[in-house]
């Protein structure tokens, strides 16, 4: 089973591998249709229902499944019902700091379930928080802008926090579309992280059994800290 990190976009191929893995896990539990736990955070009830409908439509159009959606609109934390009897876990898009705060009570349980083979899909914010060291937002390091202010997610200083710990790479998303590759480069140069990956929209990076696979129409920038600066290479489908 894998960890699926989506940089953004709604094409079915971004989710099909995750749902196939969830289906296989469901079969092991004698369930005909896999149950997908989905966590979404929204500003209010109306936008939450719109998000719920969008994710349910996308998932069920991609493969037969039963999305069990939790929508948080009041800043509260998720509870363990999110993880009860599921065959896959999807954490969606929105403000990354809010998602990280919401999952705090469940971090250890999520780690154990994924280690036991539960498929995980992080979509945008859900991908970012999957890291050991999660870049949760910000657009400046010191007084220097390193990406557009609009990508800061309400934060000024580039901020790194302990994430879910599912992968040992820092993760940024919407790389080509939002210019966040530059934030990851600057974060690595500044020693905030030791390297990581920047994932384009319409692209999924799949981590499983020690290998990295890319699917979709975009690319994944892979960064490591070298003796002469940051080394950037590209992973493609």
C-alpha positions as CSV (number, residue, x, y, z in Angstrom):
1,X,0.0,0.0,0.0
2,X,1.2,3.5,-0.8
3,X,1.2,7.1,0.3
4,X,-0.3,9.2,-2.5
5,X,0.7,12.9,-2.6
6,X,-1.3,15.0,-5.0
7,X,-0.1,18.5,-5.9
8,X,-3.6,19.7,-7.0
9,X,-6.0,18.9,-9.8
10,X,-9.1,16.8,-10.2
11,X,-8.2,14.2,-12.9
12,X,-9.3,10.7,-12.1
13,X,-5.8,9.2,-12.6
14,X,-4.6,11.1,-9.6
15,X,-6.9,9.1,-7.3
16,X,-7.3,5.8,-9.2
17,X,-4.2,4.1,-7.7
18,X,-5.2,5.1,-4.2
19,X,-8.8,3.8,-4.7
20,X,-7.4,0.5,-6.1
21,X,-5.3,0.0,-3.0
22,X,-8.3,0.8,-0.8
23,X,-10.4,-1.8,-2.7
24,X,-7.7,-4.4,-2.1
25,X,-7.7,-3.6,1.6
26,X,-11.5,-3.7,1.8
27,X,-11.4,-7.2,0.2
28,X,-9.2,-8.3,3.0
29,X,-11.9,-7.2,5.4
30,X,-14.7,-8.9,3.4
31,X,-16.1,-5.5,2.3
32,X,-17.3,-5.3,-1.2
33,X,-17.1,-1.5,-1.5
34,X,-14.1,0.3,0.2
35,X,-14.9,2.9,2.8
36,X,-12.8,6.1,2.3
37,X,-12.4,8.4,5.3
38,X,-12.2,12.0,4.1
39,X,-11.3,15.0,6.2
40,X,-12.2,18.5,4.9
41,X,-11.9,21.9,6.5
42,X,-14.0,24.8,5.3
43,X,-14.8,28.3,6.4
44,X,-18.5,27.7,6.8
45,X,-21.3,25.2,6.4
46,X,-22.2,26.2,2.9
47,X,-18.6,26.0,1.5
48,X,-18.2,22.7,3.5
49,X,-21.1,21.1,1.8
50,X,-19.8,22.3,-1.6
51,X,-16.5,20.7,-0.8
52,X,-18.1,17.5,0.4
53,X,-20.1,17.2,-2.8
54,X,-17.1,17.8,-5.0
55,X,-14.9,15.2,-3.3
56,X,-17.7,12.6,-3.2
57,X,-18.5,13.1,-6.8
58,X,-14.8,12.9,-7.8
59,X,-14.2,9.7,-5.8
60,X,-17.3,7.9,-6.8
61,X,-16.8,8.8,-10.5
62,X,-13.3,7.4,-10.4
63,X,-14.2,4.0,-8.7
64,X,-16.8,2.3,-6.7
65,X,-16.4,3.5,-3.1
66,X,-18.2,4.8,0.0
67,X,-16.7,8.2,1.0
68,X,-17.3,8.9,4.7
69,X,-16.7,12.6,4.9
70,X,-15.9,14.7,8.0
71,X,-16.2,18.5,7.4
72,X,-14.8,20.8,10.1
73,X,-16.0,24.4,10.0
74,X,-15.4,25.7,13.5
75,X,-11.7,25.1,14.1
76,X,-12.2,22.0,16.2
77,X,-10.0,18.9,16.1
78,X,-10.9,15.7,14.3
79,X,-11.9,12.7,16.4
80,X,-11.2,9.0,16.0
81,X,-14.5,8.4,14.2
82,X,-12.7,9.7,11.1
83,X,-10.5,6.5,11.2
84,X,-13.2,4.0,12.2
85,X,-13.6,1.1,9.8
86,X,-12.0,2.7,6.8
87,X,-10.0,1.2,3.9
88,X,-8.3,4.5,2.9
89,X,-7.8,7.9,4.3
90,X,-7.9,11.1,2.2
91,X,-7.0,14.5,3.7
92,X,-8.1,17.4,1.4
93,X,-7.2,20.9,0.4
94,X,-7.4,24.2,2.1
95,X,-5.3,26.1,4.7
96,X,-2.4,23.8,5.7
97,X,-2.0,25.1,9.2
98,X,-5.7,24.4,9.9
99,X,-5.4,20.8,8.7
100,X,-2.3,20.2,10.8
101,X,-4.1,21.5,13.9
102,X,-7.2,19.4,13.2
103,X,-5.3,16.1,13.0
104,X,-3.2,16.6,16.1
105,X,-5.2,14.1,18.3
106,X,-4.9,11.5,15.6
107,X,-1.3,11.7,14.5
108,X,-0.1,8.5,16.3
109,X,-3.2,6.5,15.1
110,X,-2.7,7.7,11.5
111,X,1.0,6.7,11.6
112,X,0.1,3.2,13.0
113,X,-2.7,2.6,10.4
114,X,-0.5,3.7,7.5
115,X,2.4,1.6,8.7
116,X,-0.1,-1.3,8.8
117,X,-1.0,-0.8,5.2
118,X,-3.8,1.8,5.2
119,X,-3.6,3.7,1.9
120,X,-3.2,7.5,2.4
121,X,-3.9,10.3,-0.1
122,X,-3.0,13.8,0.7
123,X,-4.5,16.4,-1.6
124,X,-2.6,19.7,-1.6
125,X,-2.6,20.6,2.2
126,X,-3.1,16.9,2.9
127,X,0.1,16.2,1.0
128,X,2.1,18.9,2.8
129,X,1.2,17.7,6.3
130,X,2.2,14.1,5.5
131,X,5.9,15.0,5.9
132,X,8.1,14.6,9.0
133,X,8.9,18.3,8.8
134,X,5.9,20.0,7.2
135,X,6.1,23.3,5.4
136,X,2.7,24.8,6.4
137,X,3.0,28.2,4.8
138,X,4.7,31.6,4.7
139,X,6.3,33.5,1.9
140,X,9.3,35.2,3.6
141,X,12.6,34.0,5.1
142,X,13.9,36.8,7.2
143,X,12.9,39.9,5.2
144,X,13.3,38.2,1.8
145,X,10.2,37.1,-0.1
146,X,10.8,33.6,-1.5
147,X,7.4,33.1,-3.2
148,X,4.2,35.0,-3.8
149,X,2.4,36.4,-0.8
150,X,-0.8,34.7,-2.0
151,X,0.8,31.3,-1.3
152,X,1.6,32.1,2.3
153,X,-1.6,30.5,3.7
154,X,-2.1,33.4,6.1
155,X,1.5,33.2,7.4
156,X,4.3,35.7,6.7
157,X,7.4,33.7,7.8
158,X,8.0,30.4,6.1
159,X,7.0,28.0,8.9
160,X,7.9,24.3,9.4
161,X,6.1,22.1,11.9
162,X,6.1,18.5,12.9
163,X,3.8,16.7,10.4
164,X,2.2,13.3,10.3
165,X,5.6,11.7,9.7
166,X,4.5,9.4,6.9
167,X,7.4,10.4,4.6
168,X,10.8,11.8,5.4
169,X,10.7,14.5,2.7
170,X,9.4,18.0,3.1
171,X,6.6,18.6,0.6
172,X,5.4,21.6,-1.3
173,X,2.5,21.6,-3.8
174,X,1.1,23.5,-6.8
175,X,4.8,23.8,-7.6
176,X,4.7,25.1,-11.2
177,X,1.4,26.9,-10.8
178,X,2.2,28.8,-7.6
179,X,6.0,29.0,-7.8
180,X,6.4,27.1,-4.5
181,X,9.5,25.3,-5.8
182,X,11.3,28.5,-4.9
183,X,10.1,28.3,-1.4
184,X,11.3,24.8,-1.0
185,X,14.7,25.7,-2.4
186,X,15.0,28.7,-0.1
187,X,13.8,26.6,2.9
188,X,16.5,24.0,2.2
189,X,19.2,26.7,1.8
190,X,18.2,28.3,5.1
191,X,18.3,24.9,6.9
192,X,14.6,24.9,7.7
193,X,14.4,21.5,6.0
194,X,17.0,19.1,4.6
195,X,15.4,18.9,1.2
196,X,12.1,17.6,-0.2
197,X,9.8,17.5,-3.2
198,X,7.7,20.1,-4.9
199,X,4.7,18.6,-6.8
200,X,3.0,20.2,-9.7
201,X,-0.8,20.2,-10.1
202,X,-2.3,17.3,-12.1
203,X,0.5,15.2,-10.6
204,X,0.7,12.6,-7.9
205,X,3.9,11.3,-6.2
206,X,3.4,7.8,-4.8
207,X,5.7,6.6,-2.0
208,X,5.7,2.9,-1.3
209,X,8.1,0.1,-0.5
210,X,11.1,2.4,-0.7
211,X,10.5,3.7,-4.2
212,X,9.0,6.9,-5.6
213,X,6.6,6.9,-8.6
214,X,5.1,9.8,-10.4
215,X,1.8,9.8,-12.4
216,X,0.1,12.7,-14.2
217,X,1.0,15.4,-16.7
218,X,3.4,17.5,-14.5
219,X,6.6,17.0,-12.7
220,X,8.0,16.6,-9.2
221,X,11.1,18.6,-8.3
222,X,13.4,16.8,-5.9
223,X,15.7,18.8,-3.7
224,X,18.7,17.8,-1.7
225,X,21.3,19.9,0.2
226,X,24.7,19.6,-1.4
227,X,28.1,20.9,-0.4
228,X,27.8,23.7,-3.1
229,X,24.2,24.5,-2.5
230,X,20.8,22.9,-3.2
231,X,20.7,20.2,-5.9
232,X,17.5,20.0,-7.9
233,X,16.5,17.1,-10.1
234,X,13.2,16.3,-11.7
235,X,11.0,13.2,-11.4
236,X,8.4,12.7,-14.2
237,X,5.8,10.1,-15.0
